[in-house]
Amino acid sequence: MNLARMLAARQAEGNPVRVGIIGAGKFGSMYLAQAIRTPGIHVMGVADLDVQRAREALNRTHWTENQYAARSSEEAHKTGAAYVTDDSMALINAPGLDVVVEATGNPAVGIRHALEAFNAGVHVAMVNVEADALAGPLLAREAASAGVVYSLAYGDQPALIVELVDWARTVGFEVIAAGKGTRYQPNLHQSTPATVWDHYGIESAYAQSNLLNAQMFNSFLDGTKSAIEMAAVANACSLTPPSAGLAFPALALDELADGLKPRADGGLLDGRGMVEVVASERRDGSPIEQNLRWGVYVSFAGDTEYARTCFKEYGCITDSSGNYSAMWRPFHLIGLELGLTVANLALRGEPTGVADAWRGDVAAVAKFDLPAGKELDGEGGYTVWGKLMPAKESLAVGTLPIGLAHGFRLKNAIKKGDPVRWTDIDFSEDDFAVKYRRRMESEIEPS
């Protein structure tokens, strides 16, 4: 409750929290818009392979040229301005840097940046949830060994879900389920960058003129992003993925408590302590008026007569038994809210979500029948989508994680709906991301 006061004190002391941002896309830009308005925060530098894009992001988010006129990290430290660079590793190693924001979206690159930050003694705000889904449990362990903190990014849905789970457990409720809302239909698993704008109702010319990334948008539509985010939540909250993958039940806000409870009690879940994503429209395509498309939720149990009575007295929406209820947040503001993670890392040494076990994994599953020799094109592409699986099952089957399903050619034909396995692709054990993931598979036992 005191983060703003703590930041103001750092500002008054002339010792602001010094932040480096890697990746000047949408999330990075949204944080830039707020960081410049937050006392106690000094963005020392912005790194992007396209330096001009970084400058355009700064201009677009109301930075003046004088505010990013520094020519080096040393000058940035001295003057309080920011500098722009294409050298992310140099930014991570800038003297005095407290927190690095990793917002590239590339899992292999994200892992490299995180490891460099750990070595430099810098905390990591991992916007790149793709990297966390691929190797978050090992990254969290290595951060702790280095004496720094690694964290999911507040504003993105996983960290907001973690917050709701923590609320429920801290006040003594058992968490029954936690997750988010999204648009979903079963046929969207076969959506591709060629069809994505039709599904969204966006003219392709508009998408091109506004530089909208079709593959990135498609990852939200085909279920992959939901799987990645729920893997991160499962691993950070010790929750269990559904055995058959996310079911995406279509539920209105006043139906959450009744649907997100165990089947044994009339609900839709395998049991207690699950992750699940709810759909914002019915399977016939009709919209749910009171839906959670942009929000997050937690469902929980009273489990005592006294708690059930209090639920009734204070107007909680419950299931018919009065024992299960739900709390939700209808919106998330993505990078505009990232400052909570930055402040928690620098001022309290605490994450806003971090893997403490390996429970969820995301397997690459064929969108269509794929012939041998086909090259995989990764998250949101034409060949595979990401399916959430219990990590024990994923490891036992030998599935290829979605975060690595890019650029490898198939040795074997894969049928539509089947997972791609390590044995189905040609790969090098010397590949950096492959090596790091294989190390996690050998060193961290799924729970």
BAKE-80999 format. One record per residue (C-alpha): residue in one letter; x, y, z. Coordinates in nm, 4 decimals, decimal comma. Example, Ala and Ser with C-alpha at 12.3 -4.5 7.8 and 13.67 -1.06 7.14 Angstrom:
2
 res        x        y        z
   A   1,2300  -0,4500   0,7800
   S   1,3670  -0,1060   0,7140
This chain:
447
 res        x        y        z
   M   0,0000   0,0000   0,0000
   N   0,3023   0,2308   0,0374
   L   0,4840   0,1916  -0,2928
   A   0,4062   0,5448  -0,4129
   R   0,5389   0,6900  -0,0854
   M   0,8507   0,4772  -0,1108
   L   0,9102   0,5950  -0,4674
   A   0,8561   0,9569  -0,3628
   A   1,1171   0,9111  -0,0897
   R   1,3658   0,7764  -0,3437
   Q   1,2954   1,0803  -0,5619
   A   1,3522   1,3163  -0,2686
   E   1,6813   1,1423  -0,1898
   G   1,7992   1,1869  -0,5481
   N   1,8196   0,8108  -0,5820
   P   1,5390   0,7017  -0,8168
   V   1,4805   0,3426  -0,9212
   R   1,6824   0,3014  -1,2407
   V   1,5168   0,0964  -1,5131
   G   1,6261  -0,0399  -1,8506
   I   1,3655  -0,1392  -2,1096
   I   1,4421  -0,3981  -2,3768
   G   1,1837  -0,4007  -2,6536
   A   1,0038  -0,0862  -2,7709
   G   0,6841  -0,2538  -2,8873
   K   0,3343  -0,2076  -2,7469
   F   0,4054  -0,3228  -2,3912
   G   0,7305  -0,1302  -2,3653
   S   0,5646   0,1797  -2,5074
   M   0,2795   0,1594  -2,2588
   Y   0,5257   0,1452  -1,9704
   L   0,7228   0,4372  -2,1123
   A   0,4022   0,6447  -2,1140
   Q   0,3637   0,6020  -1,7376
   A   0,7269   0,5832  -1,6261
   I   0,7910   0,9409  -1,7357
   R   0,5015   1,0467  -1,5099
   T   0,6081   0,8475  -1,2024
   P   0,8220   1,0231  -0,9381
   G   1,1060   0,8005  -0,8207
   I   1,1503   0,6223  -1,1553
   H   1,4360   0,6932  -1,3957
   V   1,4314   0,5061  -1,7253
   M   1,8036   0,4991  -1,7959
   G   1,7805   0,3423  -2,1360
   V   1,5657   0,1823  -2,4032
   A   1,7164  -0,0958  -2,6133
   D   1,5710  -0,2177  -2,9405
   L   1,7295  -0,3686  -3,2507
   D   1,5504  -0,0921  -3,4412
   V   1,6762   0,2252  -3,2744
   Q   1,4434   0,4411  -3,4812
   R   1,1456   0,2415  -3,3577
   A   1,2584   0,3065  -3,0009
   R   1,2787   0,6799  -3,0655
   E   0,9361   0,6759  -3,2255
   A   0,7991   0,4929  -2,9198
   L   0,9407   0,7628  -2,6931
   N   0,7955   1,0407  -2,9061
   R   0,4591   0,8679  -2,9257
   T   0,4416   0,8355  -2,5462
   H   0,5049   1,2074  -2,4912
   W   0,8761   1,2089  -2,4154
   T   1,0603   1,5196  -2,5323
   E   1,3890   1,4771  -2,7167
   N   1,5749   1,6274  -2,4202
   Q   1,4373   1,3516  -2,1983
   Y   1,6150   1,0847  -2,4046
   A   1,9153   1,2886  -2,5165
   A   2,1804   1,1002  -2,3173
   R   2,4465   0,9361  -2,5340
   S   2,5527   0,6621  -2,2929
   S   2,4515   0,4911  -1,9714
   E   2,7072   0,6997  -1,7835
   E   2,5573   1,0210  -1,9156
   A   2,2070   0,8920  -1,8419
   H   2,3074   0,8184  -1,4827
   K   2,4562   1,1647  -1,4435
   T   2,1858   1,3726  -1,6127
   G   1,8665   1,1807  -1,5374
   A   1,7831   1,1528  -1,9071
   A   1,7490   0,8258  -2,0974
   Y   1,9574   0,6940  -2,3849
   V   1,8582   0,4783  -2,6805
   T   2,0650   0,1840  -2,7985
   D   2,0587  -0,1370  -2,9972
   D   2,2941  -0,3035  -2,7464
   S   2,0694  -0,4740  -2,4919
   M   2,3552  -0,6455  -2,3100
   A   2,5320  -0,3147  -2,2504
   L   2,2103  -0,1697  -2,1098
   I   2,1710  -0,4647  -1,8714
   N   2,5247  -0,4031  -1,7457
   A   2,4826  -0,0256  -1,7103
   P   2,6213   0,0930  -1,3740
   G   2,3467   0,1570  -1,1204
   L   2,0691  -0,0225  -1,3081
   D   1,8112  -0,1710  -1,0667
   V   1,5534  -0,3395  -1,2908
   V   1,5467  -0,4605  -1,6504
   V   1,2137  -0,4927  -1,8302
   E   1,2339  -0,7759  -2,0852
   A   0,9629  -0,7046  -2,3422
   T   1,0923  -0,8605  -2,6648
   G   0,8409  -1,1459  -2,6876
   N   1,1117  -1,3814  -2,8151
   P   1,1573  -1,6683  -2,5663
   A   1,5189  -1,7508  -2,6515
   V   1,6208  -1,3852  -2,6420
   G   1,4294  -1,3374  -2,3186
   I   1,6175  -1,6197  -2,1499
   R   1,9525  -1,4750  -2,2621
   H   1,8609  -1,1331  -2,1250
   A   1,7409  -1,2759  -1,7950
   L   2,0601  -1,4741  -1,7413
   E   2,2733  -1,1691  -1,8228
   A   2,0721  -0,9647  -1,5718
   F   2,1145  -1,2266  -1,3002
   N   2,4896  -1,2209  -1,3603
   A   2,4871  -0,8400  -1,3376
   G   2,2865  -0,8378  -1,0137
   V   1,9807  -0,6778  -1,1764
   H   1,6167  -0,7693  -1,1086
   V   1,4054  -0,8858  -1,4053
   A   1,0476  -0,7896  -1,4918
   M   0,9672  -1,0626  -1,7446
   V   0,7017  -0,9222  -1,9768
   N   0,8051  -1,1993  -2,2154
   V   0,5655  -1,4657  -2,0810
   E   0,6705  -1,6899  -2,3705
   A   1,0127  -1,7220  -2,2061
   D   0,8519  -1,7906  -1,8697
   A   0,6299  -2,0670  -2,0103
   L   0,9339  -2,2229  -2,1752
   A   1,1729  -2,2148  -1,8794
   G   1,0305  -2,0063  -1,5932
   P   1,0909  -2,2594  -1,3133
   L   1,4621  -2,2796  -1,3958
   L   1,4930  -1,9023  -1,4423
   A   1,3307  -1,8460  -1,1020
   R   1,5748  -2,0862  -0,9374
   E   1,8749  -1,9207  -1,1000
   A   1,7573  -1,5719  -1,0026
   A   1,7290  -1,6796  -0,6403
   S   2,0779  -1,8284  -0,6517
   A   2,2104  -1,4980  -0,7886
   G   2,0381  -1,2990  -0,5130
   V   1,8037  -1,1100  -0,7452
   V   1,4313  -1,1314  -0,8118
   Y   1,2647  -1,2546  -1,1286
   S   0,8987  -1,1691  -1,1799
   L   0,5985  -1,1873  -1,4046
   A   0,4829  -0,8459  -1,5245
   Y   0,1954  -0,6733  -1,3478
   G  -0,0639  -0,5425  -1,5928
   D  -0,0432  -0,8594  -1,7969
   Q  -0,3137  -1,1061  -1,6963
   P  -0,0950  -1,3738  -1,5298
   A   0,0360  -1,1390  -1,2589
   L  -0,3136  -1,0024  -1,1978
   I  -0,4392  -1,3592  -1,1540
   V  -0,1545  -1,4278  -0,9115
   E  -0,2680  -1,1243  -0,7116
   L  -0,6253  -1,2570  -0,6854
   V  -0,5017  -1,6019  -0,5837
   D  -0,2830  -1,4452  -0,3170
   W  -0,5796  -1,2409  -0,1912
   A  -0,7956  -1,5510  -0,1550
   R  -0,5322  -1,7594   0,0207
   T  -0,4202  -1,4762   0,2475
   V  -0,7729  -1,4311   0,3835
   G  -0,8167  -1,8059   0,4302
   F  -1,0177  -1,9221   0,1265
   E  -0,9232  -2,2308  -0,0719
   V  -0,8722  -2,1422  -0,4367
   I  -1,0907  -2,3564  -0,6597
   A  -0,9911  -2,2082  -0,9936
   A  -0,8118  -1,9062  -1,1345
   G  -0,7745  -1,7693  -1,4824
   K  -0,8859  -1,5137  -1,7378
   G  -1,1386  -1,4475  -2,0077
   T  -1,0914  -1,4486  -2,3837
   R  -1,2745  -1,4854  -2,7105
   Y  -1,2959  -1,8532  -2,8073
   Q  -1,4513  -2,0945  -3,0544
   P  -1,3155  -2,4472  -3,1222
   N  -1,2492  -2,3713  -3,4910
   L  -1,0175  -2,0845  -3,3963
   H  -0,7411  -2,3356  -3,3186
   Q  -0,7013  -2,3515  -3,6982
   S  -0,6825  -1,9740  -3,7415
   T  -0,3756  -1,8521  -3,9313
   P  -0,2213  -1,5130  -4,0062
   A  -0,4095  -1,5249  -4,3379
   T  -0,7508  -1,5530  -4,1689
   V  -0,6933  -1,3635  -3,8454
   W  -0,8245  -1,0249  -3,9592
   D  -1,1501  -1,1798  -4,0844
   H  -1,2060  -1,3280  -3,7393
   Y  -1,1380  -0,9936  -3,5737
   G  -1,3467  -0,8003  -3,8270
   I  -1,0462  -0,5847  -3,9197
   E  -0,9737  -0,4804  -4,2780
   S  -0,6354  -0,6169  -4,3866
   A  -0,5427  -0,2772  -4,5332
   Y  -0,6068  -0,1161  -4,1947
   A  -0,3975  -0,3817  -4,0217
   Q  -0,1083  -0,3244  -4,2608
   S  -0,1192   0,0549  -4,2397
   N  -0,1220   0,0381  -3,8589
   L   0,1633  -0,2183  -3,8486
   L  -0,0488  -0,4773  -3,6694
   N   0,1386  -0,8076  -3,6335
   A  -0,0855  -1,0796  -3,7756
   Q   0,1042  -1,3672  -3,6151
   M   0,1024  -1,2024  -3,2728
   F  -0,2700  -1,1242  -3,2941
   N  -0,3351  -1,4778  -3,4121
   S  -0,1658  -1,6266  -3,1057
   F  -0,4417  -1,4697  -2,8947
   L  -0,7102  -1,6070  -3,1236
   D  -0,5913  -1,9662  -3,1758
   G  -0,5613  -2,0426  -2,8024
   T  -0,1833  -2,0343  -2,7799
   K  -0,1517  -1,7190  -2,5725
   S  -0,4120  -1,8470  -2,3266
   A  -0,2161  -2,1697  -2,2838
   I   0,1121  -1,9826  -2,2324
   E  -0,0391  -1,7513  -1,9739
   M  -0,2124  -2,0314  -1,7844
   A   0,1111  -2,2301  -1,7724
   A   0,2739  -1,9291  -1,6056
   V  -0,0142  -1,9043  -1,3563
   A  -0,0113  -2,2776  -1,2800
   N   0,3604  -2,2637  -1,2095
   A   0,3396  -1,9489  -0,9956
   C   0,0345  -2,0520  -0,7922
   S   0,0716  -2,4307  -0,7579
   L  -0,2484  -2,4827  -0,9550
   T  -0,3223  -2,7753  -1,1858
   P  -0,3860  -2,7592  -1,5623
   P  -0,6913  -2,9550  -1,6834
   S  -0,5935  -3,3048  -1,7922
   A  -0,7493  -3,2561  -2,1371
   G  -0,6252  -2,9004  -2,1845
   L  -0,8149  -2,5764  -2,1435
   A  -1,1896  -2,6246  -2,1985
   F  -1,2795  -2,2545  -2,2407
   P  -1,6278  -2,2825  -2,0834
   A  -1,8649  -2,0050  -2,1915
   L  -1,9636  -1,8308  -1,8672
   A  -2,1109  -1,4936  -1,7786
   L  -1,9897  -1,3140  -1,4672
   D  -2,2832  -1,4362  -1,2599
   E  -2,2145  -1,7942  -1,3768
   L  -1,8491  -1,8095  -1,2670
   A  -1,9176  -1,9416  -0,9178
   D  -2,1543  -2,2104  -1,0451
   G  -1,9378  -2,3262  -1,3352
   L  -1,5894  -2,2974  -1,1865
   K  -1,6270  -2,5643  -0,9203
   P  -1,5609  -2,9415  -0,9251
   R  -1,7795  -3,1727  -1,1312
   A  -1,8530  -3,3639  -0,8122
   D  -2,0382  -3,0545  -0,6939
   G  -2,2121  -2,9838  -1,0243
   G  -1,9430  -2,7702  -1,1870
   L  -1,7112  -2,8051  -1,4859
   L  -1,3697  -2,8653  -1,3264
   D  -1,1653  -3,1820  -1,2760
   G  -1,1242  -3,0877  -0,9102
   R  -1,0136  -2,8096  -0,6789
   G  -0,7106  -2,5935  -0,7484
   M  -0,7273  -2,5621  -1,1291
   V  -0,6477  -2,3075  -1,3977
   E  -0,9087  -2,2413  -1,6644
   V  -0,9961  -1,9768  -1,9234
   V  -1,3572  -1,8689  -1,9787
   A  -1,4995  -1,7800  -2,3197
   S  -1,6747  -1,4483  -2,3845
   E  -1,9262  -1,5951  -2,6299
   R  -2,1440  -1,9057  -2,6528
   R  -2,0504  -2,1880  -2,8878
   D  -2,3208  -2,0710  -3,1300
   G  -2,1287  -1,7432  -3,1639
   S  -2,3713  -1,5314  -2,9630
   P  -2,1961  -1,2869  -2,7278
   I  -2,2293  -1,3131  -2,3515
   E  -2,3525  -0,9740  -2,2361
   Q  -2,1701  -0,9743  -1,9013
   N  -1,8463  -1,1426  -2,0073
   L  -1,4877  -1,1460  -1,8814
   R  -1,3121  -1,1119  -2,2164
   W  -1,0581  -0,8551  -2,0888
   G  -1,0427  -0,9603  -1,7245
   V  -0,9266  -1,2156  -1,4687
   Y  -1,0956  -1,4141  -1,1921
   V  -1,0540  -1,6424  -0,8946
   S  -1,3204  -1,8795  -0,7632
   F  -1,3042  -1,9937  -0,4031
   A  -1,4887  -2,1936  -0,1382
   G  -1,6338  -2,0824   0,1947
   D  -1,6419  -2,4366   0,3360
   T  -1,7954  -2,3289   0,6693
   E  -2,1487  -2,2354   0,7615
   Y  -2,0273  -1,9034   0,8966
   A  -1,8500  -1,8106   0,5709
   R  -2,1550  -1,9132   0,3656
   T  -2,3719  -1,6901   0,5852
   C  -2,1334  -1,3989   0,5308
   F  -2,1385  -1,4558   0,1549
   K  -2,5175  -1,4181   0,1660
   E  -2,5143  -1,1184   0,3993
   Y  -2,2694  -0,9207   0,1880
   G  -2,4196  -0,9870  -0,1521
   C  -2,1640  -1,2290  -0,2946
   I  -2,2690  -1,4088  -0,6125
   T  -2,2518  -1,7776  -0,5253
   D  -2,3477  -2,1119  -0,6692
   S  -2,6797  -2,2671  -0,5661
   S  -2,5234  -2,4234  -0,2551
   G  -2,3936  -2,0885  -0,1330
   N  -2,0497  -2,2405  -0,0768
   Y  -1,8651  -2,1297  -0,3912
   S  -1,8114  -1,7697  -0,4955
   A  -1,5892  -1,5763  -0,7333
   M  -1,4042  -1,2478  -0,7440
   W  -1,2991  -1,0859  -1,0681
   R  -1,1376  -0,7831  -1,2218
   P  -1,3015  -0,6820  -1,5508
   F  -1,0036  -0,5179  -1,7244
   H  -0,6260  -0,5222  -1,7413
   L  -0,4143  -0,2297  -1,8593
   I  -0,1036  -0,4190  -1,9699
   G   0,2092  -0,2000  -1,9748
   L   0,0361   0,0969  -1,8157
   E   0,0415  -0,1024  -1,4906
   L   0,3927  -0,2445  -1,5098
   G   0,5189   0,0102  -1,2576
   L   0,3860  -0,2083  -0,9761
   T   0,6288  -0,4841  -1,0692
   V   0,9198  -0,2430  -1,1084
   A   0,8496  -0,0865  -0,7689
   N   0,8009  -0,4202  -0,5935
   L   1,1267  -0,5537  -0,7343
   A   1,3376  -0,2493  -0,6498
   L   1,1810  -0,1396  -0,3209
   R   1,0625  -0,4622  -0,1578
   G   1,2621  -0,7282  -0,3362
   E   0,9373  -0,9088  -0,4136
   P   0,7927  -1,0485  -0,7388
   T   0,4401  -0,9950  -0,8644
   G   0,4310  -1,3629  -0,9566
   V   0,7096  -1,6162  -0,9999
   A   0,7233  -1,9909  -1,0675
   D   0,7681  -2,1983  -0,7529
   A   0,7054  -2,5332  -0,9227
   W   0,6726  -2,6862  -1,2680
   R   0,3083  -2,7837  -1,3116
   G   0,2054  -2,6482  -1,6523
   D   0,3623  -2,6768  -1,9962
   V   0,2575  -2,5751  -2,3481
   A   0,2887  -2,8313  -2,6250
   A   0,3023  -2,7556  -2,9970
   V  -0,0013  -2,9215  -3,1622
   A  -0,0583  -2,9539  -3,5373
   K  -0,3227  -2,7172  -3,6776
   F  -0,3582  -2,9296  -3,9888
   D  -0,2072  -3,2519  -4,1229
   L   0,1616  -3,1639  -4,1539
   P   0,3895  -3,3556  -4,3923
   A   0,7445  -3,4611  -4,3169
   G   0,9830  -3,1843  -4,4186
   K   0,7430  -2,9061  -4,3182
   E   0,9079  -2,6173  -4,1351
   L   0,7362  -2,5100  -3,8132
   D   0,6607  -2,1393  -3,7820
   G   0,5843  -2,1072  -3,4118
   E   0,3316  -1,9256  -3,1974
   G   0,0400  -1,7798  -3,3925
   G   0,1595  -1,9178  -3,7243
   Y   0,0297  -2,1530  -3,9928
   T   0,1467  -2,4884  -3,8568
   V   0,0955  -2,5304  -3,4806
   W  -0,0965  -2,3933  -3,1843
   G  -0,0077  -2,4194  -2,8161
   K  -0,2021  -2,6563  -2,5902
   L  -0,1758  -2,6422  -2,2107
   M  -0,0770  -2,9739  -2,0531
   P   0,0182  -3,0952  -1,7071
   A   0,3979  -3,0777  -1,7060
   K   0,4307  -3,4407  -1,5930
   E   0,2347  -3,5560  -1,8955
   S   0,4170  -3,3246  -2,1339
   L   0,7537  -3,4513  -2,0158
   A   0,6413  -3,8156  -2,0297
   V   0,5130  -3,7776  -2,3876
   G   0,8206  -3,5807  -2,4944
   T   0,6261  -3,2943  -2,6493
   L   0,8007  -3,0049  -2,8197
   P   0,7239  -2,6820  -2,6301
   I   0,5540  -2,4128  -2,8343
   G   0,8352  -2,1707  -2,7469
   L   1,0767  -2,3784  -2,9569
   A   0,8413  -2,4720  -3,2413
   H   0,9921  -2,2297  -3,4895
   G   1,2431  -2,2946  -3,7660
   F   1,2691  -2,6718  -3,7121
   R   1,1721  -2,9154  -3,9876
   L   0,9596  -3,2203  -3,9239
   K   1,1183  -3,5616  -3,9677
   N   0,7767  -3,7281  -3,9434
   A   0,4284  -3,6431  -4,0647
   I   0,1968  -3,5166  -3,7886
   K  -0,1809  -3,5491  -3,7959
   K  -0,4074  -3,2563  -3,7184
   G  -0,4596  -3,2302  -3,3418
   D  -0,1566  -3,4400  -3,2475
   P   0,1338  -3,2963  -3,0495
   V   0,4746  -3,2542  -3,2072
   R   0,7426  -3,4449  -3,0156
   W   1,1148  -3,3899  -2,9839
   T   1,1592  -3,7107  -3,1844
   D   0,9604  -3,5568  -3,4724
   I   1,2073  -3,2767  -3,5472
   D   1,5657  -3,2260  -3,6484
   F   1,7369  -3,0085  -3,3892
   S   2,0779  -2,9362  -3,2446
   E   2,1457  -2,9931  -2,8761
   D   2,3892  -2,7006  -2,9051
   D   2,1111  -2,4531  -2,9834
   F   2,1043  -2,2132  -2,6860
   A   1,7299  -2,2231  -2,6158
   V   1,7103  -2,5974  -2,6760
   K   1,9985  -2,6573  -2,4385
   Y   1,8429  -2,4410  -2,1655
   R   1,5032  -2,6070  -2,1965
   R   1,6563  -2,9563  -2,2006
   R   1,8493  -2,8628  -1,8893
   M   1,5244  -2,7699  -1,7164
   E   1,3691  -3,0980  -1,8215
   S   1,6608  -3,2858  -1,6650
   E   1,7012  -3,0798  -1,3482
   I   1,3496  -2,9799  -1,2405
   E   1,0964  -3,2511  -1,1648
   P   0,7366  -3,1654  -1,2628
   S   0,4915  -3,1625  -0,9733
